[in-house]
Amino acid sequence: MKKFRDQPWYSLAVSISIGVILFVVLSNINHVIDGIGTFLGFFSTVFLGAVIAYIINPLAMLYRRTIFGKIKNEKIRATLGNTFGFISVILLLTFIGFSIVPQLIESVKTFAANFNGYVRGLQHTLKLIGVSSSVVDLSELIDSSNDLLNQIQQLASENMDLIMSTTADLGKAVGQGFVAILLAIYFLAEKDRLKDSGKRFLKAVFKKQYKKVAYIIGRSDVILNRYIVYNLIDAMIVGAVNGIFMTIAGLPYVGLVSVVVAITNIVPTFGPVVGAVIGGFLLLLVEPRYAAIFLIFTLILQLIDGYMIKPKLFGDSLGVSSLWILVGIVAGGKMFGVIGILLAIPMVAIIDMLYHDFVLPFMEKE
C-alpha cells in the first residue's frame, strides 16, 4: 500500500494548498502584519529582556575569561561573570544618574530661565554684524516663550486626567523594564542551555546544511554584537571627551551638550551632525564665540573619532563600503524608522557577508 505522500495527487494538492494560503495572506497583508505586530507586542517585555541580556553578555563573558578564568567549575564561573556584568552596568548607570542627571536638569533650568536674555543678545550680535531686525527678527521668540509657559500651565490644568494617565503608563513602563531586567538575568543564566537547545534544533531542521547555517549565525552575531557594544563605548568616549573639553574651555551647559553629543553619536552618519547643530545653537544663544569654539572642536573630535577611535574599536569586522552604508541607512530609516537607522550598518555588513561568502561562490560555480 502506497504511503500517503506517495499518492499521485499528493504533490498537486500540496501545491494548490500553498498557493491558496499565499493568495489569502497577500490579499490581507495589512491585517496579517497588524496581527503579527499585535502578537509580538504580547512578548515585548521578553524581547526587551533578551536585548538587555545580549548587550550585557559580552561584558559577562569578559569577566568569565579574565577575572574568573582560573575557576574550574563552569557553572560557578558563569554565575560570577553574569553577576559582575550586571553589577558593573548598574554601577555605571548609578554613576551617570548621580553625576550627570542633576547637572543636566540644572542646565535645562538655567537655559529656560535665561532664554529671553539669550535671544536679545543674539539679536544684538546679528545687528553688530550688519543683519538688521527687518531681515531676522527674534523678538517674536521672546513673546512666544512667555506665551508658551502660560499655555503649558493652562494645558496642564485642563488635561490633568491625561497627565495622570500618562504617569500611570510611565509607571507601567518602569515596571515592565524591571521585569525585563529580571528576564535578562534568567536569559544569561540559561544561556548555555539555550545555545545547546538551539544547536540541536538547527541540526534537526537543516541537517547537512547545518554548518553553513551555524556559520551565518555565528558571523552575524559577531558583527551585531561588536557594533552594538563598541558603538555604545564610542558614544561614551565622545561624550566624555566633549565634556572634558567644554569644562577646560569654560563653556556653559557642559552636562546638557555632552549628553546630547553622546546620544546623537550613536546614530550613524547623521547623528554627529545633529548633535553639533543642537549644541552649537544652544551655545550661540549664550555667546557666538562659544558656538564657534564648540563647532571647531566637534569637527576635530569627529575626524579623530571617524579615522582613529572607530577603526580601532570595530577593526575590519564591519568593512563595508560607505556608499552601501548610506544606502542602508536611508532604506532602513524608510522601512523601520529610528531602529532601522541604528541597525542599518550591521545589517548591511551581514548582507555583504552573505553576498561574498555564499551568493558569489554559488554564482561562480554555475
C-alpha positions as CSV (number, residue, x, y, z in Angstrom):
1,M,0.0,0.0,0.0
2,K,1.4,3.4,-1.0
3,K,2.2,5.9,1.7
4,F,0.0,9.0,1.8
5,R,2.7,11.2,0.4
6,D,3.3,8.8,-2.5
7,Q,-0.2,9.2,-3.9
8,P,-0.2,10.7,-7.4
9,W,-2.4,13.6,-6.3
10,Y,-0.3,14.5,-3.2
11,S,2.1,17.0,-4.8
12,L,-0.7,18.7,-6.7
13,A,-2.8,19.1,-3.5
14,V,0.1,20.5,-1.6
15,S,0.9,23.0,-4.3
16,I,-2.7,24.1,-4.6
17,S,-2.9,24.5,-0.8
18,I,0.3,26.6,-0.6
19,G,-1.0,28.7,-3.5
20,V,-4.3,29.3,-1.7
21,I,-2.6,30.2,1.6
22,L,-0.3,32.7,-0.2
23,F,-3.2,34.3,-2.0
24,V,-5.2,34.7,1.2
25,V,-2.1,36.1,3.0
26,L,-1.2,38.6,0.3
27,S,-4.8,39.6,-0.2
28,N,-5.0,40.5,3.5
29,I,-1.4,41.5,4.0
30,N,-2.2,44.6,6.1
31,H,-4.3,42.6,8.5
32,V,-1.7,39.9,8.7
33,I,1.1,42.5,9.5
34,D,-1.2,44.1,12.2
35,G,-1.9,40.7,13.6
36,I,1.8,39.7,13.8
37,G,2.6,43.1,15.4
38,T,-0.2,42.6,18.0
39,F,1.0,39.0,18.7
40,L,4.7,40.1,19.0
41,G,3.5,43.0,21.3
42,F,2.5,40.5,23.9
43,F,6.1,39.4,24.1
44,S,7.7,42.9,24.0
45,T,8.9,42.6,27.6
46,V,10.5,39.3,26.8
47,F,12.2,40.8,23.7
48,L,13.5,43.7,25.8
49,G,14.9,41.3,28.3
50,A,16.6,39.3,25.6
51,V,18.1,42.6,24.2
52,I,19.4,43.6,27.6
53,A,20.9,40.1,28.1
54,Y,22.5,40.3,24.6
55,I,24.1,43.7,25.4
56,I,25.4,42.6,28.8
57,N,26.6,39.2,27.6
58,P,30.0,40.4,26.2
59,L,30.9,42.0,29.5
60,A,29.9,38.9,31.4
61,M,31.9,36.7,29.0
62,L,34.9,39.1,29.5
63,Y,34.7,38.5,33.3
64,R,34.4,34.8,32.8
65,R,37.5,34.6,30.6
66,T,39.7,37.0,32.7
67,I,38.9,37.6,36.3
68,F,37.2,34.2,36.9
69,G,39.1,32.2,34.2
70,K,41.0,30.1,36.7
71,I,37.9,28.7,38.3
72,K,37.4,25.2,37.0
73,N,33.7,24.9,37.8
74,E,31.9,26.2,34.7
75,K,28.6,27.0,36.5
76,I,30.3,29.0,39.2
77,R,32.4,30.9,36.7
78,A,29.3,31.7,34.6
79,T,27.3,32.8,37.6
80,L,30.1,35.1,38.8
81,G,30.6,36.5,35.3
82,N,26.9,37.2,34.9
83,T,26.6,38.8,38.3
84,F,29.6,41.1,37.9
85,G,28.4,42.0,34.4
86,F,25.0,43.2,35.8
87,I,26.7,44.9,38.8
88,S,29.0,46.8,36.5
89,V,26.2,48.1,34.4
90,I,24.1,49.1,37.4
91,L,27.1,50.9,38.9
92,L,27.7,52.7,35.6
93,L,24.0,53.8,35.4
94,T,24.0,54.9,39.0
95,F,27.2,57.0,38.4
96,I,25.5,58.6,35.4
97,G,22.4,59.2,37.4
98,F,24.1,60.9,40.3
99,S,26.8,62.8,38.4
100,I,25.3,63.8,35.1
101,V,21.5,63.9,35.5
102,P,21.5,66.7,38.2
103,Q,23.8,68.8,36.1
104,L,21.6,68.1,33.1
105,I,18.5,69.2,34.9
106,E,20.3,72.3,36.2
107,S,21.4,73.2,32.7
108,V,17.9,72.9,31.3
109,K,16.5,75.1,34.2
110,T,19.2,77.7,33.6
111,F,18.6,77.7,29.9
112,A,14.9,78.1,30.3
113,A,15.3,80.9,32.8
114,N,17.7,82.9,30.7
115,F,16.2,82.1,27.2
116,N,14.8,85.6,26.6
117,G,18.2,87.2,27.5
118,Y,20.0,84.9,25.2
119,V,17.6,85.8,22.3
120,R,18.2,89.6,23.0
121,G,22.0,89.0,23.0
122,L,21.8,87.1,19.7
123,Q,19.7,89.8,18.1
124,H,22.2,92.4,19.3
125,T,25.1,90.3,17.8
126,L,23.3,90.0,14.5
127,K,22.8,93.7,14.4
128,L,26.5,94.3,15.0
129,I,27.5,92.2,12.0
130,G,25.0,94.0,9.8
131,V,21.9,91.8,9.9
132,S,19.0,94.2,10.8
133,S,15.9,93.2,12.6
134,S,13.9,93.6,9.4
135,V,15.8,90.7,8.0
136,V,15.9,88.5,11.1
137,D,13.6,89.5,13.9
138,L,13.9,87.3,17.0
139,S,11.7,89.4,19.2
140,E,8.8,87.1,18.5
141,L,10.7,84.3,20.2
142,I,10.6,86.3,23.5
143,D,6.9,86.8,23.3
144,S,6.3,83.3,22.2
145,S,8.4,81.9,25.1
146,N,6.3,83.8,27.6
147,D,3.1,82.7,25.9
148,L,4.4,79.1,25.7
149,L,4.9,79.0,29.5
150,N,1.4,80.3,30.1
151,Q,-0.1,77.8,27.6
152,I,1.8,74.9,29.2
153,Q,0.4,75.9,32.6
154,Q,-3.1,76.2,31.2
155,L,-2.9,72.9,29.3
156,A,-1.6,71.1,32.4
157,S,-4.6,72.3,34.5
158,E,-7.1,71.4,31.7
159,N,-5.6,67.9,31.0
160,M,-4.9,66.6,34.4
161,D,-6.7,63.3,33.6
162,L,-4.3,62.8,30.6
163,I,-1.3,63.7,32.7
164,M,-2.4,61.1,35.4
165,S,-2.9,58.5,32.6
166,T,0.5,59.3,31.1
167,T,2.1,59.0,34.6
168,A,0.4,55.6,35.1
169,D,1.7,54.5,31.7
170,L,5.2,55.6,32.7
171,G,4.9,53.7,35.9
172,K,3.8,50.6,33.9
173,A,6.7,51.0,31.6
174,V,9.1,51.2,34.6
175,G,7.5,48.0,35.9
176,Q,8.0,46.3,32.6
177,G,11.6,47.5,32.5
178,F,12.2,45.9,35.9
179,V,10.6,42.6,34.7
180,A,12.8,42.8,31.5
181,I,15.9,43.1,33.7
182,L,14.8,40.0,35.7
183,L,14.2,38.2,32.4
184,A,17.7,39.2,31.2
185,I,19.2,37.7,34.3
186,Y,17.4,34.4,33.6
187,F,18.4,34.6,29.9
188,L,22.1,34.9,30.9
189,A,21.8,32.2,33.5
190,E,20.2,29.8,30.9
191,K,22.4,31.0,28.0
192,D,24.5,27.8,27.6
193,R,21.4,25.6,27.8
194,L,19.5,27.7,25.3
195,K,22.5,27.6,22.9
196,D,22.7,23.8,23.2
197,S,18.9,23.5,22.5
198,G,19.2,25.9,19.6
199,K,22.1,23.8,18.1
200,R,20.0,20.6,18.3
201,F,17.0,22.3,16.7
202,L,19.1,23.7,13.8
203,K,20.8,20.3,13.3
204,A,17.4,18.6,13.2
205,V,16.0,21.1,10.7
206,F,18.9,21.8,8.3
207,K,20.8,18.5,8.7
208,K,23.6,18.6,6.0
209,Q,23.3,22.4,5.7
210,Y,23.8,22.9,9.5
211,K,27.4,24.1,9.2
212,K,26.6,26.8,6.8
213,V,23.6,28.0,8.9
214,A,25.8,27.9,12.0
215,Y,28.5,29.9,10.2
216,I,26.0,32.6,9.2
217,I,24.5,32.9,12.7
218,G,28.0,33.0,14.2
219,R,29.3,35.7,11.9
220,S,26.1,37.7,12.2
221,D,26.3,37.5,16.0
222,V,29.9,38.8,15.9
223,I,29.0,41.7,13.6
224,L,25.9,42.7,15.5
225,N,27.5,42.3,19.0
226,R,30.6,44.2,18.1
227,Y,28.6,47.0,16.5
228,I,26.2,47.5,19.5
229,V,28.8,47.2,22.3
230,Y,31.5,49.2,20.6
231,N,29.1,51.9,19.4
232,L,27.9,52.4,23.0
233,I,31.6,52.6,24.1
234,D,32.4,55.1,21.3
235,A,29.4,57.3,22.3
236,M,30.6,57.4,25.9
237,I,34.1,58.2,24.9
238,V,33.0,61.1,22.6
239,G,30.6,62.4,25.2
240,A,33.3,62.3,28.0
241,V,35.9,63.9,25.8
242,N,33.4,66.6,24.8
243,G,32.6,67.2,28.5
244,I,36.3,67.5,29.5
245,F,37.0,70.0,26.7
246,M,34.0,72.2,27.5
247,T,34.9,72.2,31.2
248,I,38.5,73.2,30.4
249,A,37.4,75.8,27.8
250,G,34.9,77.3,30.3
251,L,31.9,76.7,28.1
252,P,28.4,76.6,29.7
253,Y,25.9,73.7,29.7
254,V,28.6,71.0,29.8
255,G,26.2,68.3,31.0
256,L,23.4,69.1,28.6
257,V,25.5,69.5,25.5
258,S,27.7,66.5,26.3
259,V,24.7,64.2,26.8
260,V,23.2,65.4,23.5
261,V,26.5,64.8,21.7
262,A,26.9,61.3,23.2
263,I,23.3,60.2,22.4
264,T,23.3,61.6,18.8
265,N,26.7,60.0,18.2
266,I,25.0,56.6,18.5
267,V,23.1,57.4,15.3
268,P,25.4,56.7,12.3
269,T,26.4,59.3,9.7
270,F,23.8,62.0,10.5
271,G,23.8,61.7,14.3
272,P,27.1,63.7,14.9
273,V,25.8,66.5,12.6
274,V,22.6,66.7,14.6
275,G,24.5,66.8,17.9
276,A,26.8,69.6,16.6
277,V,23.8,71.7,15.4
278,I,21.9,71.4,18.7
279,G,25.0,72.0,20.8
280,G,26.1,74.9,18.6
281,F,22.7,76.5,18.7
282,L,22.5,76.4,22.5
283,L,25.9,77.9,22.8
284,L,25.2,80.5,20.1
285,L,22.3,81.9,22.2
286,V,24.7,82.4,25.1
287,E,27.8,83.7,23.2
288,P,28.6,83.3,19.5
289,R,32.3,82.6,20.2
290,Y,31.3,79.7,22.4
291,A,29.5,78.2,19.5
292,A,32.5,78.7,17.2
293,I,34.8,77.1,19.7
294,F,32.4,74.2,20.2
295,L,31.9,73.6,16.5
296,I,35.6,73.7,15.7
297,F,36.4,71.2,18.4
298,T,33.4,69.0,17.4
299,L,34.8,68.9,13.8
300,I,38.2,67.8,15.1
301,L,36.7,65.3,17.5
302,Q,34.6,63.7,14.8
303,L,37.6,63.4,12.5
304,I,39.6,61.7,15.3
305,D,36.6,59.5,16.1
306,G,36.0,58.6,12.4
307,Y,39.6,57.9,11.5
308,M,41.1,56.6,14.8
309,I,38.7,55.6,17.5
310,K,36.0,53.8,15.5
311,P,38.5,51.8,13.3
312,K,40.4,50.9,16.5
313,L,37.2,49.6,18.1
314,F,35.5,48.0,15.2
315,G,38.5,46.7,13.4
316,D,37.7,45.0,10.0
317,S,34.5,43.2,11.0
318,L,32.4,46.0,9.5
319,G,34.5,46.7,6.5
320,V,31.6,47.8,4.2
321,S,31.6,50.5,1.5
322,S,30.5,53.9,2.7
323,L,28.1,54.0,-0.2
324,W,26.2,50.9,0.8
325,I,26.2,52.1,4.4
326,L,24.5,55.3,3.3
327,V,22.0,53.3,1.2
328,G,21.3,51.1,4.1
329,I,20.7,54.0,6.5
330,V,18.3,55.7,4.0
331,A,16.4,52.4,3.3
332,G,16.4,51.3,7.0
333,G,15.0,54.7,8.0
334,K,12.3,54.5,5.4
335,M,11.2,51.0,6.4
336,F,11.7,50.8,10.2
337,G,12.3,54.4,11.4
338,V,14.9,55.1,14.0
339,I,15.5,51.4,14.7
340,G,16.2,50.9,11.0
341,I,18.8,53.7,11.1
342,L,20.5,52.4,14.2
343,L,20.8,48.9,12.9
344,A,21.5,49.8,9.2
345,I,25.3,49.3,9.4
346,P,25.3,45.8,11.0
347,M,22.5,44.7,8.6
348,V,24.4,45.9,5.6
349,A,27.6,44.2,6.9
350,I,25.6,40.9,7.3
351,I,24.2,41.2,3.8
352,D,27.7,41.9,2.5
353,M,29.0,38.8,4.3
354,L,26.2,36.6,2.8
355,Y,26.9,38.0,-0.7
356,H,30.6,37.5,-0.7
357,D,30.7,34.2,1.3
358,F,27.6,32.4,-0.3
359,V,25.9,34.2,-3.2
360,L,29.1,35.0,-5.3
361,P,30.6,31.5,-4.8
362,F,27.3,29.9,-5.8
363,M,27.0,32.1,-8.9
364,E,30.6,31.4,-9.9
365,K,30.0,27.7,-9.9
366,E,27.3,27.9,-12.5
